[in-house]
């Protein structure tokens, strides 16, 4: 009964996103957007960064991983089976490992945490889909692949290169197995239980994140099949709208004017999608990258309203909290693609946002996902601050 109820909840979220385009009864009109100026951080950036690093080091599990399945909530997101815990946990561990690579060059404690995390992560077999309809494992493939590629670019971690390369190849193999029939990647497939997902719930931002992970793997010497890359690029390009927003998923292509496909509803996914099309020469120009960043700052209140809300897509423009820090991390990468002077103002703004939103314990979080949320949120924030350094 509980499994069916949670599955209905997940379907309801998709249905809400597919048909809703008005505020809920009794709610006032959405507030007007104002630009978010890059105000001076409330605390020195270096101190904020060190506090975040200390949080991750202090909260690493004994086995080298980060996060846990423990939850204080009565109901969580649809799980499928317990395999989803492994998917969330290993994706989180990949992100935390990435976030500590830079501080590990100077900190013995961070270096020890990195080695412990790498020893845990790259020895494990790939996480597979939990059920025919729950594919949270796509996030595992993306961020374990990202972590493996980052480790392969670190000469001082050469003892882990063999395991990292082997793990990267396995993650790419599994990505090929869960690629949707239309070329994209998603984390649900409720329509048909086949050996490959139908692709009807492939998401623009998941596909983009997968493409970027595959690009970083190639730079580290591990290549993916060209057909996989080509199909994913075409899937992503089809989801881009003329105003620079991205349709949430394939299932919503026929309702491009719904609020969640609006520029304000797309803020958390536009950056990663722009970056992926830019890297793969998908027809975007630097003006498109700048326009996406300008939208993020001008309409920032709308993505921030969703931060911390416990129910996905309940905020204005159906924004969900779980891509708040995700979106800012990729925004920092987009800013680094611009000429230095142009990108600097965006990086300063991102730096200020991260400093403003750090919790007193040194962590960051955007959505209460079991016991993984503070670890992955902190990792994304630290990676954003690292990219934003002059």
C-alpha positions as CSV (number, residue, x, y, z in Angstrom):
1,X,0.0,0.0,0.0
2,X,2.8,2.4,0.9
3,X,4.6,1.7,-2.3
4,X,1.5,2.4,-4.4
5,X,0.8,5.6,-2.4
6,X,4.3,6.9,-3.0
7,X,4.1,6.0,-6.7
8,X,0.8,7.9,-7.0
9,X,2.5,10.8,-5.3
10,X,5.3,10.8,-7.9
11,X,2.7,10.5,-10.7
12,X,0.8,13.4,-9.2
13,X,3.9,15.6,-9.3
14,X,4.3,14.8,-13.0
15,X,0.6,15.4,-13.6
16,X,0.8,18.7,-11.7
17,X,3.7,19.9,-13.8
18,X,2.1,18.8,-17.0
19,X,-1.2,20.6,-16.5
20,X,-0.9,23.3,-13.8
21,X,-0.4,26.9,-14.9
22,X,-2.1,29.0,-12.3
23,X,-1.6,29.7,-8.6
24,X,-3.4,27.5,-6.1
25,X,-6.7,28.7,-4.8
26,X,-6.5,31.5,-2.3
27,X,-2.9,32.5,-3.3
28,X,-2.0,36.0,-4.3
29,X,-0.3,36.8,-7.6
30,X,3.4,36.0,-7.7
31,X,5.6,38.8,-6.6
32,X,7.4,40.8,-9.2
33,X,11.0,39.8,-9.8
34,X,13.9,42.0,-9.0
35,X,17.5,41.5,-9.9
36,X,19.7,40.0,-7.2
37,X,22.8,42.3,-6.8
38,X,26.1,40.6,-6.0
39,X,26.1,42.1,-2.5
40,X,29.2,41.7,-0.3
41,X,29.2,38.3,1.5
42,X,28.1,38.4,5.1
43,X,31.2,36.5,6.1
44,X,34.7,36.3,4.4
45,X,34.5,33.8,1.5
46,X,37.5,31.9,2.6
47,X,36.0,31.3,6.1
48,X,32.7,30.2,4.6
49,X,34.6,27.8,2.3
50,X,36.7,26.3,5.1
51,X,33.7,25.8,7.3
52,X,32.0,23.9,4.5
53,X,35.0,21.7,3.9
54,X,35.2,21.0,7.7
55,X,31.5,20.0,7.6
56,X,32.1,17.4,4.9
57,X,35.2,16.0,6.5
58,X,33.4,15.7,9.9
59,X,30.4,14.0,8.4
60,X,32.1,11.3,6.3
61,X,30.9,7.8,7.2
62,X,33.3,5.2,8.5
63,X,33.2,3.3,5.2
64,X,34.2,6.4,3.2
65,X,30.8,7.3,1.9
66,X,28.6,10.3,2.7
67,X,24.9,10.5,3.7
68,X,22.4,7.9,4.9
69,X,19.0,6.5,4.3
70,X,17.7,7.9,7.7
71,X,14.8,10.3,7.4
72,X,12.8,12.3,9.9
73,X,9.9,12.6,7.5
74,X,6.8,10.5,7.5
75,X,6.7,10.3,3.7
76,X,9.6,10.7,1.3
77,X,10.0,10.8,-2.5
78,X,9.0,7.6,-4.4
79,X,11.7,5.0,-3.7
80,X,11.0,2.0,-5.9
81,X,13.2,-0.4,-3.9
82,X,16.0,-0.1,-1.4
83,X,18.4,0.1,-4.4
84,X,17.5,3.7,-4.6
85,X,19.3,4.3,-1.4
86,X,22.5,3.1,-3.1
87,X,21.8,5.4,-6.0
88,X,21.4,8.5,-3.8
89,X,24.3,7.5,-1.5
90,X,26.9,6.9,-4.2
91,X,25.9,10.0,-6.2
92,X,26.3,12.0,-3.0
93,X,29.6,10.4,-2.3
94,X,30.8,11.2,-5.8
95,X,29.9,14.8,-5.3
96,X,31.6,15.1,-1.9
97,X,34.7,13.5,-3.3
98,X,34.8,16.0,-6.1
99,X,34.3,18.9,-3.6
100,X,37.2,17.9,-1.5
101,X,39.7,17.4,-4.3
102,X,40.8,21.0,-4.3
103,X,41.2,21.5,-0.5
104,X,43.0,18.1,-0.4
105,X,45.9,19.7,-2.1
106,X,46.6,21.7,1.0
107,X,44.8,19.9,3.9
108,X,45.9,16.5,5.2
109,X,42.4,15.9,6.7
110,X,40.8,16.6,3.3
111,X,43.4,14.4,1.5
112,X,42.6,11.5,3.9
113,X,38.9,11.9,3.3
114,X,39.4,11.9,-0.5
115,X,41.5,8.7,-0.3
116,X,38.9,7.0,1.9
117,X,36.1,8.1,-0.4
118,X,37.9,7.0,-3.5
119,X,38.7,3.6,-1.9
120,X,35.0,3.2,-1.2
121,X,33.5,4.5,-4.4
122,X,35.6,3.0,-7.2
123,X,35.6,-0.6,-5.9
124,X,31.8,-0.9,-6.0
125,X,29.9,-2.3,-8.9
126,X,27.6,0.2,-10.7
127,X,24.2,0.9,-9.2
128,X,21.4,-0.3,-11.5
129,X,17.8,0.9,-11.7
130,X,15.8,0.2,-8.6
131,X,12.6,-1.0,-10.5
132,X,11.4,-0.7,-14.0
133,X,10.0,2.7,-13.3
134,X,12.6,4.2,-10.8
135,X,15.9,5.1,-12.4
136,X,17.5,7.3,-9.7
137,X,20.7,5.4,-10.6
138,X,21.2,7.8,-13.4
139,X,22.5,10.3,-10.9
140,X,24.9,7.7,-9.6
141,X,26.2,7.1,-13.1
142,X,26.6,10.9,-13.7
143,X,28.4,11.8,-10.5
144,X,30.5,8.7,-10.0
145,X,31.6,9.3,-13.6
146,X,32.3,12.9,-12.8
147,X,34.3,11.9,-9.7
148,X,36.3,9.3,-11.5
149,X,37.2,11.7,-14.3
150,X,38.3,14.3,-11.7
151,X,40.5,11.8,-9.9
152,X,42.0,10.7,-13.2
153,X,43.1,14.4,-13.7
154,X,44.9,14.4,-10.3
155,X,48.5,13.0,-10.7
156,X,48.9,12.7,-6.9
157,X,46.0,10.2,-6.8
158,X,47.7,7.9,-9.4
159,X,47.2,4.9,-7.0
160,X,43.5,5.2,-7.6
161,X,43.6,5.8,-11.4
162,X,43.2,2.1,-12.4
163,X,40.1,1.7,-10.3
164,X,38.7,5.1,-11.3
165,X,39.1,4.3,-15.0
166,X,37.5,0.9,-14.6
167,X,34.6,2.5,-12.7
168,X,34.2,5.2,-15.4
169,X,33.9,2.6,-18.1
170,X,31.3,0.7,-16.2
171,X,29.2,3.9,-15.5
172,X,29.3,4.7,-19.3
173,X,28.1,1.1,-20.1
174,X,25.2,1.4,-17.7
175,X,24.3,4.9,-19.0
176,X,23.9,3.2,-22.4
177,X,21.5,0.7,-20.9
178,X,19.2,3.3,-19.4
179,X,19.3,5.8,-22.2
180,X,15.7,6.5,-23.3
181,X,14.5,5.5,-26.7
182,X,14.4,9.1,-27.8
183,X,18.0,9.6,-26.7
184,X,17.7,11.4,-23.4
185,X,18.0,10.4,-19.7
186,X,15.5,10.5,-16.9
187,X,14.9,9.2,-13.5
188,X,11.4,7.8,-14.0
189,X,9.7,5.6,-16.7
190,X,6.1,4.9,-15.6
191,X,4.8,4.0,-19.1
192,X,6.3,0.7,-20.1
193,X,8.6,-1.7,-18.4
194,X,11.2,-2.5,-21.1
195,X,14.9,-3.3,-21.1
196,X,15.4,0.4,-22.1
197,X,13.3,3.3,-20.8
198,X,10.7,4.6,-23.2
199,X,12.2,8.1,-22.9
200,X,8.8,9.7,-22.3
201,X,10.1,11.0,-18.9
202,X,13.6,11.9,-20.0
203,X,14.5,15.3,-18.5
204,X,16.4,18.1,-20.1
205,X,18.6,18.7,-17.1
206,X,19.4,15.0,-16.5
207,X,20.3,14.6,-20.2
208,X,22.5,17.7,-20.0
209,X,24.3,16.6,-16.8
210,X,24.9,13.2,-18.4
211,X,26.4,14.8,-21.5
212,X,28.7,17.0,-19.4
213,X,29.9,14.0,-17.4
214,X,30.6,12.1,-20.6
215,X,32.5,15.1,-21.9
216,X,34.7,15.2,-18.8
217,X,35.3,11.5,-19.0
218,X,36.5,12.0,-22.6
219,X,38.9,14.7,-21.4
220,X,40.2,12.2,-18.8
221,X,40.8,9.5,-21.5
222,X,37.6,7.5,-21.2
223,X,35.3,7.8,-24.3
224,X,31.6,7.0,-24.8
225,X,30.0,5.5,-28.0
226,X,29.3,8.3,-30.5
227,X,25.7,7.1,-31.1
228,X,25.0,7.6,-27.4
229,X,26.3,11.1,-27.4
230,X,24.6,12.1,-30.7
231,X,21.2,10.8,-29.6
232,X,21.5,12.6,-26.2
233,X,22.5,15.9,-27.9
234,X,19.5,15.7,-30.2
235,X,17.1,15.0,-27.3
236,X,18.4,18.0,-25.4
237,X,18.3,20.3,-28.4
238,X,14.6,19.4,-29.0
239,X,13.7,20.6,-25.5
240,X,15.1,24.1,-25.9
241,X,12.6,26.9,-26.4
242,X,13.0,30.1,-28.3
243,X,13.1,32.3,-25.2
244,X,16.1,30.3,-23.8
245,X,14.1,28.2,-21.4
246,X,14.1,24.4,-21.5
247,X,11.1,22.1,-21.3
248,X,11.2,20.0,-18.2
249,X,10.9,16.6,-19.9
250,X,9.9,14.9,-23.1
251,X,6.4,14.3,-21.7
252,X,5.8,18.1,-21.6
253,X,6.8,18.9,-25.2
254,X,3.2,19.4,-26.2
255,X,2.6,22.0,-23.4
256,X,5.6,24.4,-23.9
257,X,3.7,27.4,-22.4
258,X,3.0,25.9,-19.0
259,X,4.5,27.8,-16.1
260,X,7.1,25.2,-15.3
261,X,8.5,25.6,-18.9
262,X,8.6,29.4,-18.4
263,X,12.0,31.1,-18.1
264,X,11.3,31.6,-14.4
265,X,10.5,27.9,-14.0
266,X,13.5,26.8,-16.0
267,X,16.2,28.7,-13.9
268,X,17.5,25.6,-12.2
269,X,17.9,23.6,-15.4
270,X,18.8,26.3,-18.1
271,X,22.4,26.6,-17.0
272,X,23.3,23.0,-17.3
273,X,21.4,22.7,-20.6
274,X,23.1,25.7,-22.0
275,X,26.5,24.5,-21.0
276,X,26.0,21.0,-22.5
277,X,24.8,22.4,-25.9
278,X,27.7,24.9,-25.8
279,X,30.3,22.2,-25.1
280,X,28.9,20.0,-27.8
281,X,28.6,22.8,-30.3
282,X,24.9,22.7,-30.3
283,X,24.4,26.1,-32.0
284,X,24.6,28.3,-28.8
285,X,26.6,31.5,-28.7
286,X,28.1,33.3,-25.8
287,X,25.2,35.7,-25.9
288,X,22.9,32.7,-25.1
289,X,25.1,31.8,-22.1
290,X,25.0,35.4,-20.8
291,X,21.2,35.6,-21.3
292,X,20.8,32.4,-19.2
293,X,22.9,33.9,-16.4
294,X,21.1,37.2,-16.6
295,X,17.8,35.4,-16.2
296,X,19.1,33.5,-13.2
297,X,20.0,36.7,-11.3
298,X,17.0,38.8,-12.5
299,X,14.5,36.1,-11.5
300,X,16.5,34.6,-8.6
301,X,13.6,35.0,-6.1
302,X,11.6,32.4,-8.0
303,X,14.2,29.6,-7.7
304,X,15.0,30.6,-4.1
305,X,11.3,30.3,-3.1
306,X,11.5,26.6,-3.8
307,X,14.6,26.1,-1.7
308,X,13.9,24.0,1.4
309,X,10.3,23.2,0.6
310,X,9.6,19.5,1.4
311,X,7.2,18.8,-1.5
312,X,8.6,18.8,-5.0
313,X,7.3,21.5,-7.4
314,X,5.0,23.2,-4.8
315,X,6.6,26.6,-5.3
316,X,6.0,29.3,-7.9
317,X,6.5,28.1,-11.5
318,X,6.6,24.6,-10.0
319,X,10.2,25.0,-8.9
320,X,11.6,22.1,-6.8
321,X,14.2,22.6,-4.2
322,X,16.5,19.8,-5.3
323,X,17.9,21.6,-8.2
324,X,18.7,24.8,-6.5
325,X,22.4,24.2,-5.7
326,X,22.6,21.9,-8.8
327,X,21.6,24.9,-10.9
328,X,24.1,27.3,-9.3
329,X,27.0,24.8,-9.7
330,X,26.5,24.6,-13.4
331,X,25.9,28.4,-13.6
332,X,29.4,28.8,-12.2
333,X,30.7,26.6,-15.0
334,X,28.8,28.6,-17.6
335,X,30.4,31.9,-16.2
336,X,33.8,30.3,-16.6
337,X,33.1,29.9,-20.3
338,X,32.8,33.6,-20.8
339,X,35.7,36.1,-21.1
340,X,37.2,36.8,-17.7
341,X,35.8,40.3,-17.2
342,X,32.3,39.3,-18.3
343,X,32.2,36.1,-16.2
344,X,33.6,37.7,-13.1
345,X,30.4,39.6,-12.2
346,X,28.4,36.4,-12.3
347,X,30.9,34.5,-10.3
348,X,30.9,37.3,-7.7
349,X,27.1,37.0,-7.5
350,X,27.2,33.3,-7.1
351,X,29.8,33.6,-4.4
352,X,27.6,36.0,-2.5
353,X,24.6,33.7,-2.8
354,X,26.5,30.7,-1.4
355,X,27.9,32.8,1.5
356,X,24.5,34.1,2.4
357,X,22.8,30.7,2.4
358,X,25.3,28.7,4.5
359,X,23.8,27.2,7.6
360,X,25.4,27.8,11.0
361,X,26.8,24.2,11.1
362,X,28.7,24.9,7.9
363,X,26.4,23.0,5.6
364,X,24.1,23.9,2.7
365,X,20.9,22.1,1.7
366,X,17.9,22.7,-0.6
367,X,15.6,19.7,-0.3
368,X,15.1,17.2,2.6
369,X,16.1,14.0,0.8
370,X,16.4,11.2,3.3
371,X,19.8,11.7,5.1
372,X,21.7,12.7,1.9
373,X,20.6,16.3,1.5
374,X,23.2,18.2,3.6
375,X,26.1,16.3,2.1
376,X,25.1,16.8,-1.5
377,X,24.0,20.4,-1.0
378,X,27.3,21.2,0.7
379,X,29.3,19.5,-2.0
380,X,27.5,21.5,-4.8
381,X,28.0,24.8,-2.8
382,X,31.7,24.1,-2.3
383,X,32.2,23.3,-6.0
384,X,30.4,26.5,-6.9
385,X,32.7,28.5,-4.5
386,X,35.8,26.8,-5.9
387,X,34.8,27.7,-9.4
388,X,34.0,31.3,-8.3
389,X,37.5,31.9,-6.9
390,X,39.4,34.6,-8.9
